[in-house]
Amino acid sequence: MKNVIGYIAAFFTTFSLLPQIIRIWKLKEARDISLFLPFMASIGSILWLVYGIMIEEMPVIAANIVSLLFALTTLFVTIKYR
């Protein structure tokens, strides 16, 4: 049961940056987007990933691999379309 809750929580936090990525990609514009948010999300995801590996919990590991990819993508498209 704890893994189910972990995966549900991971889904919401992992995909929270996706609407931002889609918006930037569609509009080809990111002037109003802070670089601080995806930068901080990247660092947080890296730390959570390390923690997940240390405690050997797949929901934490899987969610933060995807979260890191989304955070880095947000960072990339924000820089690209500034």
PyMOL commands that place a pseudoatom at each C-alpha (Angstrom):
pseudoatom trace, name=CA, resn=MET, resi=1, chain=A, elem=C, hetatm=0, pos=[0.000, 0.000, 0.000]
pseudoatom trace, name=CA, resn=LYS, resi=2, chain=A, elem=C, hetatm=0, pos=[2.812, 2.419, 0.784]
pseudoatom trace, name=CA, resn=ASN, resi=3, chain=A, elem=C, hetatm=0, pos=[4.171, 2.031, -2.762]
pseudoatom trace, name=CA, resn=VAL, resi=4, chain=A, elem=C, hetatm=0, pos=[0.755, 2.857, -4.245]
pseudoatom trace, name=CA, resn=ILE, resi=5, chain=A, elem=C, hetatm=0, pos=[0.633, 6.094, -2.264]
pseudoatom trace, name=CA, resn=GLY, resi=6, chain=A, elem=C, hetatm=0, pos=[4.228, 6.777, -3.253]
pseudoatom trace, name=CA, resn=TYR, resi=7, chain=A, elem=C, hetatm=0, pos=[3.483, 6.309, -6.947]
pseudoatom trace, name=CA, resn=ILE, resi=8, chain=A, elem=C, hetatm=0, pos=[0.365, 8.512, -6.790]
pseudoatom trace, name=CA, resn=ALA, resi=9, chain=A, elem=C, hetatm=0, pos=[2.279, 11.286, -5.017]
pseudoatom trace, name=CA, resn=ALA, resi=10, chain=A, elem=C, hetatm=0, pos=[5.152, 10.866, -7.456]
pseudoatom trace, name=CA, resn=PHE, resi=11, chain=A, elem=C, hetatm=0, pos=[2.787, 11.201, -10.420]
pseudoatom trace, name=CA, resn=PHE, resi=12, chain=A, elem=C, hetatm=0, pos=[1.524, 14.604, -9.303]
pseudoatom trace, name=CA, resn=THR, resi=13, chain=A, elem=C, hetatm=0, pos=[4.892, 16.068, -8.347]
pseudoatom trace, name=CA, resn=THR, resi=14, chain=A, elem=C, hetatm=0, pos=[6.698, 14.533, -11.312]
pseudoatom trace, name=CA, resn=PHE, resi=15, chain=A, elem=C, hetatm=0, pos=[4.358, 15.910, -13.932]
pseudoatom trace, name=CA, resn=SER, resi=16, chain=A, elem=C, hetatm=0, pos=[3.877, 19.326, -12.312]
pseudoatom trace, name=CA, resn=LEU, resi=17, chain=A, elem=C, hetatm=0, pos=[6.348, 20.995, -14.718]
pseudoatom trace, name=CA, resn=LEU, resi=18, chain=A, elem=C, hetatm=0, pos=[4.831, 19.437, -17.845]
pseudoatom trace, name=CA, resn=PRO, resi=19, chain=A, elem=C, hetatm=0, pos=[2.213, 22.188, -18.404]
pseudoatom trace, name=CA, resn=GLN, resi=20, chain=A, elem=C, hetatm=0, pos=[4.997, 24.779, -18.228]
pseudoatom trace, name=CA, resn=ILE, resi=21, chain=A, elem=C, hetatm=0, pos=[7.078, 22.903, -20.803]
pseudoatom trace, name=CA, resn=ILE, resi=22, chain=A, elem=C, hetatm=0, pos=[4.083, 22.604, -23.136]
pseudoatom trace, name=CA, resn=ARG, resi=23, chain=A, elem=C, hetatm=0, pos=[3.266, 26.308, -22.784]
pseudoatom trace, name=CA, resn=ILE, resi=24, chain=A, elem=C, hetatm=0, pos=[6.827, 27.416, -23.526]
pseudoatom trace, name=CA, resn=TRP, resi=25, chain=A, elem=C, hetatm=0, pos=[7.084, 25.003, -26.458]
pseudoatom trace, name=CA, resn=LYS, resi=26, chain=A, elem=C, hetatm=0, pos=[3.752, 26.132, -27.979]
pseudoatom trace, name=CA, resn=LEU, resi=27, chain=A, elem=C, hetatm=0, pos=[4.367, 29.853, -27.578]
pseudoatom trace, name=CA, resn=LYS, resi=28, chain=A, elem=C, hetatm=0, pos=[8.100, 29.665, -28.327]
pseudoatom trace, name=CA, resn=GLU, resi=29, chain=A, elem=C, hetatm=0, pos=[8.449, 32.294, -25.620]
pseudoatom trace, name=CA, resn=ALA, resi=30, chain=A, elem=C, hetatm=0, pos=[9.751, 32.165, -22.043]
pseudoatom trace, name=CA, resn=ARG, resi=31, chain=A, elem=C, hetatm=0, pos=[10.501, 35.760, -21.104]
pseudoatom trace, name=CA, resn=ASP, resi=32, chain=A, elem=C, hetatm=0, pos=[8.288, 35.595, -18.027]
pseudoatom trace, name=CA, resn=ILE, resi=33, chain=A, elem=C, hetatm=0, pos=[9.604, 32.250, -16.800]
pseudoatom trace, name=CA, resn=SER, resi=34, chain=A, elem=C, hetatm=0, pos=[12.094, 32.265, -13.958]
pseudoatom trace, name=CA, resn=LEU, resi=35, chain=A, elem=C, hetatm=0, pos=[15.221, 30.174, -14.413]
pseudoatom trace, name=CA, resn=PHE, resi=36, chain=A, elem=C, hetatm=0, pos=[15.303, 29.741, -10.651]
pseudoatom trace, name=CA, resn=LEU, resi=37, chain=A, elem=C, hetatm=0, pos=[12.326, 27.322, -10.555]
pseudoatom trace, name=CA, resn=PRO, resi=38, chain=A, elem=C, hetatm=0, pos=[13.658, 24.641, -12.945]
pseudoatom trace, name=CA, resn=PHE, resi=39, chain=A, elem=C, hetatm=0, pos=[17.158, 25.054, -11.506]
pseudoatom trace, name=CA, resn=MET, resi=40, chain=A, elem=C, hetatm=0, pos=[15.908, 24.452, -7.964]
pseudoatom trace, name=CA, resn=ALA, resi=41, chain=A, elem=C, hetatm=0, pos=[13.650, 21.603, -9.152]
pseudoatom trace, name=CA, resn=SER, resi=42, chain=A, elem=C, hetatm=0, pos=[16.684, 19.973, -10.811]
pseudoatom trace, name=CA, resn=ILE, resi=43, chain=A, elem=C, hetatm=0, pos=[18.752, 20.159, -7.650]
pseudoatom trace, name=CA, resn=GLY, resi=44, chain=A, elem=C, hetatm=0, pos=[15.849, 18.855, -5.575]
pseudoatom trace, name=CA, resn=SER, resi=45, chain=A, elem=C, hetatm=0, pos=[15.283, 15.956, -7.974]
pseudoatom trace, name=CA, resn=ILE, resi=46, chain=A, elem=C, hetatm=0, pos=[18.957, 15.016, -7.896]
pseudoatom trace, name=CA, resn=LEU, resi=47, chain=A, elem=C, hetatm=0, pos=[18.946, 14.985, -4.096]
pseudoatom trace, name=CA, resn=TRP, resi=48, chain=A, elem=C, hetatm=0, pos=[15.691, 12.986, -3.934]
pseudoatom trace, name=CA, resn=LEU, resi=49, chain=A, elem=C, hetatm=0, pos=[17.118, 10.552, -6.489]
pseudoatom trace, name=CA, resn=VAL, resi=50, chain=A, elem=C, hetatm=0, pos=[20.222, 10.012, -4.375]
pseudoatom trace, name=CA, resn=TYR, resi=51, chain=A, elem=C, hetatm=0, pos=[18.027, 9.556, -1.308]
pseudoatom trace, name=CA, resn=GLY, resi=52, chain=A, elem=C, hetatm=0, pos=[15.784, 7.078, -3.152]
pseudoatom trace, name=CA, resn=ILE, resi=53, chain=A, elem=C, hetatm=0, pos=[18.816, 5.065, -4.199]
pseudoatom trace, name=CA, resn=MET, resi=54, chain=A, elem=C, hetatm=0, pos=[20.132, 5.084, -0.634]
pseudoatom trace, name=CA, resn=ILE, resi=55, chain=A, elem=C, hetatm=0, pos=[16.852, 3.791, 0.802]
pseudoatom trace, name=CA, resn=GLU, resi=56, chain=A, elem=C, hetatm=0, pos=[16.207, 1.536, -2.220]
pseudoatom trace, name=CA, resn=GLU, resi=57, chain=A, elem=C, hetatm=0, pos=[12.654, 2.782, -2.839]
pseudoatom trace, name=CA, resn=MET, resi=58, chain=A, elem=C, hetatm=0, pos=[11.538, 2.507, -6.467]
pseudoatom trace, name=CA, resn=PRO, resi=59, chain=A, elem=C, hetatm=0, pos=[8.729, 5.103, -6.261]
pseudoatom trace, name=CA, resn=VAL, resi=60, chain=A, elem=C, hetatm=0, pos=[11.254, 7.722, -5.139]
pseudoatom trace, name=CA, resn=ILE, resi=61, chain=A, elem=C, hetatm=0, pos=[13.863, 6.656, -7.687]
pseudoatom trace, name=CA, resn=ALA, resi=62, chain=A, elem=C, hetatm=0, pos=[11.497, 6.431, -10.670]
pseudoatom trace, name=CA, resn=ALA, resi=63, chain=A, elem=C, hetatm=0, pos=[9.670, 9.660, -9.908]
pseudoatom trace, name=CA, resn=ASN, resi=64, chain=A, elem=C, hetatm=0, pos=[12.839, 11.644, -9.524]
pseudoatom trace, name=CA, resn=ILE, resi=65, chain=A, elem=C, hetatm=0, pos=[14.456, 10.348, -12.686]
pseudoatom trace, name=CA, resn=VAL, resi=66, chain=A, elem=C, hetatm=0, pos=[11.430, 11.608, -14.621]
pseudoatom trace, name=CA, resn=SER, resi=67, chain=A, elem=C, hetatm=0, pos=[11.227, 14.805, -12.527]
pseudoatom trace, name=CA, resn=LEU, resi=68, chain=A, elem=C, hetatm=0, pos=[14.863, 15.535, -13.267]
pseudoatom trace, name=CA, resn=LEU, resi=69, chain=A, elem=C, hetatm=0, pos=[14.261, 15.091, -16.996]
pseudoatom trace, name=CA, resn=PHE, resi=70, chain=A, elem=C, hetatm=0, pos=[11.285, 17.457, -16.867]
pseudoatom trace, name=CA, resn=ALA, resi=71, chain=A, elem=C, hetatm=0, pos=[13.176, 20.023, -14.784]
pseudoatom trace, name=CA, resn=LEU, resi=72, chain=A, elem=C, hetatm=0, pos=[16.148, 19.942, -17.156]
pseudoatom trace, name=CA, resn=THR, resi=73, chain=A, elem=C, hetatm=0, pos=[13.808, 20.185, -20.155]
pseudoatom trace, name=CA, resn=THR, resi=74, chain=A, elem=C, hetatm=0, pos=[12.100, 23.193, -18.572]
pseudoatom trace, name=CA, resn=LEU, resi=75, chain=A, elem=C, hetatm=0, pos=[15.490, 24.773, -17.964]
pseudoatom trace, name=CA, resn=PHE, resi=76, chain=A, elem=C, hetatm=0, pos=[16.578, 24.089, -21.556]
pseudoatom trace, name=CA, resn=VAL, resi=77, chain=A, elem=C, hetatm=0, pos=[13.423, 25.443, -23.251]
pseudoatom trace, name=CA, resn=THR, resi=78, chain=A, elem=C, hetatm=0, pos=[13.371, 28.461, -20.944]
pseudoatom trace, name=CA, resn=ILE, resi=79, chain=A, elem=C, hetatm=0, pos=[16.919, 29.354, -21.947]
pseudoatom trace, name=CA, resn=LYS, resi=80, chain=A, elem=C, hetatm=0, pos=[16.259, 28.568, -25.614]
pseudoatom trace, name=CA, resn=TYR, resi=81, chain=A, elem=C, hetatm=0, pos=[13.130, 30.723, -25.895]
pseudoatom trace, name=CA, resn=ARG, resi=82, chain=A, elem=C, hetatm=0, pos=[14.197, 33.675, -23.768]
for i in range(1, 82): cmd.bond("trace and resi %d" % i, "trace and resi %d" % (i + 1))
show_as sticks, trace
zoom trace
